[in-house]
Amino acid sequence: MFLVVGLGNPGRRYADTRHSVGYLVAERLAERWAFSPDARTQLGCTVGDGLVAGERCVVARPQSFMNRSGHPTVSLAGYYKLGPERVIVVHDDLELPFGVVRCKVGGGHGGHNGLRDIHRHFGRDHLRVRVGIGRPPEGWDPADYVLARWTAEEAQSMSSVIDQACDAVEVFLRGAGAEVVERFNARAVRGGSLSEPIRSEAR
C-alpha cells in the first residue's frame, strides 16, 4: 500500500490557488483510477482509496492549514503502518518553473511550510512529487503569490500539468528505480511562469 498526500489549504477561499496544487493532483489521481478522492474523513484528512497503477493506494488531502500538514500525514502513515518509502507527498515548488514536474526522494523543505511541518513530525525521507509554480514577479511578496489564483494563461495549462504530476506519482507506485525517476525528470516540460514561500497557517 502507498499513501499519497496532496498538500493544500482547505476551503473555498484557497481553491485553485498555487499553494493548493497538491489538492488538485490528489483529486485528479483518484478520478483517473475511478474512485472518490473524498469518500470519507479520516484523521484530519479527506480520504479515498483504490487501485492505482496496480497498487492499493490511499489518497489524502489534509484539512488543516498548510503549516499544520505534518500531524495528519504522520497519523495516517501510522494508522496504515507505512514507512516513508511508502508515502508520496505532492506539493507546489517555487524553485521549479511553472509546469515542470519532478520526482524526488527526501531532501530539504526549501522554505515550504507544509514540508517543514511534515519533516518535523515524520522526517524527510518520504517520496515527493514537486509541481513547479515558478517565482513571483518582481515586487510581489512570495507569501501572497502562493495564495493567489492562477492567471488565465496558466489556468489553460493546468490540466496537462496536473496529468504530468499524476504520471509522476505512478512512477513511484510502479516501484521505479533511480534510473526511471531520472528519465522522468529529464523529460520535465516547461510552461508559463510563477512563485515563492510562506507565512501564517495557510502559508
Beta strands, then each sheet from edge to edge (+ up, - down):
strand 1: 2-6
strand 2: 40-42
strand 3: 45-52
strand 4: 55-62
strand 5: 87-93
strand 6: 101-105
strand 7: 127-132
sheet 1: 2+ 3- 4+ 1+ 5+ 7+ 6-
end
